[in-house]
């Protein structure tokens, strides 16, 4: 018996609040770029990037095949079926239903000390809690924090965990720049915020590292942490790294250290694991969930434990290889487009629900 073909999915009009995308080149910027690229390939999506001024010009150059339109158009009813806000809150209220991605609530749990800056960080998240049709979060830990801190009025947050970009994968090639290509080094990435707990990594490495071993820091320490490192006598260096250099540093690190006191997800740990690096991470907040058993988890308030563990891994090559094997296995079969596809499904479902509601009004 012949069966009728299922009806084709209705194309829907999707706008993305992309102002931050113009200058965010790492972390969430890379994740959102991957999603935008996948959305743009889908024939069932009419995609528009929303940005003004210089951001709009930058996006038009980077995504020449996509429409880039002013934010003001999103205030007109019927212009878009759904608007995606991927950067931790709603900058504005569109006429269409809004789907908001929330990555953490540190704007509330570790608020900026300056009143105006604090308001600028918190207001988009409060707006999302009041007005978003759907809220997506990057971990179960973040979901619980969003519910506890913001009490969303219209929906229960849904978890869509990020996957590392396909750019990050293991390879013996592409060595780090000299002299790191000939030195054993521990790697610490992203250190400016106090919650990143750089001082613990400094204290642990000051206890553990010997001879030609060094701590490489991608990013810039605070003045207090830099002085702490100087007084500890630790051999370390702060560098700025391109994406390709960062990947090489991950691949060839003796250890990657992620001692954060709080992470909404932990992209640094996940990117390092995807490159096959041995990772020591905090047993705190979302990091156990994000690393999925592939990292060695430690108490983020015990520098002696971190120091002993660093020394053990450096002295026992088989221990380091076990960690590398766990990292490689964890992401060997991972679907690097899973986040983008799950997000697109949520956007499409939100647009369809809004259309049904309008028809029944």
N, C-alpha and C positions, 0 to 999 in steps of 0.2 A: 504494500500500500504506500503510495506516495505521500510524503508529508510536506506541508507548506514550509517554505524557508522562514526562519524567524525574521521579524521586521528589523530593518537596519536601525541602529541607534540614531536618535535625532542629534544632529550637530548642535553644540551649544557654544555660546559666546562667553569666553573666560578672560577676565582682566587680572593682571598681577601687579600689585603694588611693588614696583621695581626700583624705586629711587635708591635704596641702599645697595641694590645689586650692582649699580654702576661702579662702586668703589670697594665693595667687599670681595676680595679675591681668594680668601681662604675660608676654612671652616664652613659656616652656613652658606657663605657666598658660593662656594664650590658645589655644595649640595643643591642649592636653588638653581644654579646654572644647569646642572644635570637634569633637574625636573623641567625647567623651561625648554630645554632642548627636546626632551621626550614629548612634551605637550605640543611643541611646534611640528613634530613629525606626524601627529595624529590627525587624520583627515576629518575626524569628528569634533575637532576643537577649532573655533575661531579665536585665535589668541591675540591679545593686546597687552603690551607693557605700559604701565602708567608711570610717568615721570615728567618732571618739568626742568627747564633750563639746561644747565650743563650736564646733569644726569641723563636727560633725554638724548642729548647729542652723543654722549658716550655710548649709550645703549643702542642707538641707531647705527653706530659704526660697528659695534660688536655683533649685533643681530640684524644684519641687513635685510633678511627676508621677513622680519616680523614688524607688525604695526607698533609704533611707539606714539602714544597719545597723552595729552595733558590730563592731570588728575581731575580737573574740573568736570570732564565728561562723565565721570563715574557718579556724579550727583544727579544725572538725568535719568528718570525712570525709563526702563526699556532699553537702555544703552547696552547693558551687559546682563547675562543670566546669573553670573556669580563672580565675586571678586575674591581673590586669594591674597592674604596678607602673610608672607612667609617669615617676617622678621620680628617676632615676639610682641605683637600687639597691633592695634588698628590706628594708623595715623589719622584717618578721617572716616566718616560714616558714609558709605556709598548707598545709592538707591537700591542696588541689588543685594541679595543675601551675601554675607561675608563669611568666609572660612579662614580662621586665624590659626597659624602655627605658633605655639608657645614652647620655648626652649628651656626656660627656667623662671624662677620668681625672685632672683637675687636682688632686683630693684626694691623688693620689700623686706627680704630677710637680711640683706646687707646694703641698706639704702645709702645713696650718695649723701655726704654730709652737707652739701650746699642746697638750699631750699629749691631754687629754680631748676637746677640740674635734676634734683630728685623728682620734681613734678614732671619734667620732660620724660623721664624714664618710666614713671609709674602711670601717667595719664593714658597712654595707648593701651596698656594692659587692663586698666579699669574699664576703659571703653569697650574692649573686647569682651570682658566678662559680662557687661550689660547687654551688648548689642549683637555679638557674633551669632550667626545661625548654627555654626559648628566650630568647635575648637579641637585641634589636633595637637598632641604633645609627643615628645621624643622618647619618653620612658614612663614606666609605671610610677617610678619615684616622682617624676615631674607632675604626672597626673594628680597624685595625692597632694602635692604641694599647691598646685593650682586650685584644687577644690578647697583646701584648707585656708589659703590666703585670700582667694578672690571670689569663691562661691558663685560660679557662673550661673546666670539667671535663666538661660534658655536651653542649655544642653549639658550632657555629661561629656567631658573630654574623651577623645578616642586616641589610643596610642598608635603612632606610626613611627617605628624606630628607624633612624637613618642607617644606611649601609655606606661603607667607605667608597669613595669614587674609584672607578676602574683605573685611574691614574696610579693608585697605590697598589703595588704587587711586588712579590719577592724577585730579586735578580742579583746575581753576583757582579753584574756589570755596573757601570756608572758610579765610580768610586767618589767619595767626598773629596773636597779640595785639599791640597797640601796645607799644613803638615798632617791633617787628620787622617789622610789615607795611610799613614804609617804609625798612628798612635791609637792605643786602646782608649776609648772614651765612653763616658755615660752622657746621655742626652736629656736635656730638659727643655720643653717647648712651651712658650706662653707663660710669662712669670709676673706680669705687672700687678695683677690684682692680688690682694692679701689671701683670698681663698685658694689661690694656686699653691700656697704653702711652699714657696721657693726656699725659705729659710731651712725647712727640714731637710730638703735635698742637699743644701749647702753643708749643713752640719753633718749629715750622714756621709757625704763624700769626703769631707775633711777628715773624718775618722777612718774611712775605708781605702781611699785611693793611694797608690804608691808610685814611686819611680816616675815613669813617663806617662802614667794614666792621668786623664784630665776630665773635667766636666765641661761640656759644651752647652751653652745656653742660647737658644734661638729666641730672641726678644731682648727686652731691656729691663734689668733689675731696677727696683726702687732704690733710691739713694741709701736708705737704711740697710737694705739687703746687700747692696754692693759693699758698704762699709763692713758689714758682718762677714762677708766672704773674705775681704782683705785681712781682717783681724784673725780669721780662722787659719790663714796661711794656705787656703785652698788654691790649687792651680786650676783656673777656669777662664773661659772667654765668652763674651757676649757677641753674637753675630746676627746680622740680618741675612736671611736665606731666601732665595727664589724657590719656587715650587720644586724645581728639578733638584736643587741642592738639598732641600728639606727631605725629599724622598731618598736621596743618596745617604743622608745622615741617618735616617731611619734604618735603611737596609744594612748599614755597616756598623751600627752602634753596638758596643758590648752590652749595653743596657739602655732602655728608655725608661725614665722615671716620671711617674704621674702621681705626685704626692698630694693632690688637691684635697682640701677639706670638704669641698662641695662642687659637684658637677651635675648639670641637668641631664647630660648624657656622657660626654667624654670622647669627643672626636679625635683628640690627639692620641689617646690610647688605642682607639680603633684603627686609625690610619697607620700607626706604628705596627700593630699586629698584622694588618693587611700586607705590610712590607716584610713580614717574617721576623720582626724584631723581638728579642726577649723584653718583656714589659713587667716592671714592678709598679703596681698601682695601689691606691688607697682602698681599703675595705670601708667605703663610705658612700653614701647617697646613691647615685645611679651607676657608679663605676663597676660594681660587681655585675649588674644587669647588662651593661654595655659590652663588657669584655667576655662574658659568657664562659668563664672557666679557663680562658686562654692565657690570662695574666696571672702573675703571682701577687696576691692581695695581702697588704700589710696595714697595720694600725698607723693612721696618718699623724699621730702625736707621739710616736716613739722613734726618735732619730737613731738610738742605739740599735734597735731591731733593723732598721733600714741599713745602717752601716754594716752590721754583721751579714745581712743577706746580700748586699752588694759585693762584699769581699768573697763570700762563698761562691757566688755565680762567677766572679772573675777568676777564682782559683780552681774551679771545677768545670772544665770545658763541657763535660757530659751534661751538667746541669743547665748550662746555657743552651746547649743543643736541644735538650728536652723542651725548654721554653720556646725555642724557635720552631720546633716541630709542632707544638701545640698551636702556635700562632698561624703557621702555614695551613694546618688542618682546619682551623676554625673558619677560615675564609676561602678555602680551596674551591668550594662549590657554592659560595654565596651569590645571590642574585643582586648585582650592583644597581639594578634599576627598580628594585622592589619598592623603595621609598617613593620614587616618582610615580610608579603605577598605582600604588595604594592611595597616594594623594590625589591623583587624577580620578580614581574611582569615587573618592569622597566628594570631590568637586562636582563630578557629573551627577551623583546621587542628590546632592544639595540643590543643584539647578533643576533637576527633574521634580523634586518635591515642591520647590517653589512654583513651578509651572502648574502642577496639579492643584496646589492651593489657590492659584489665581483662577483656574477654571471653575473651581467650586464656589467662588465668591459670588 
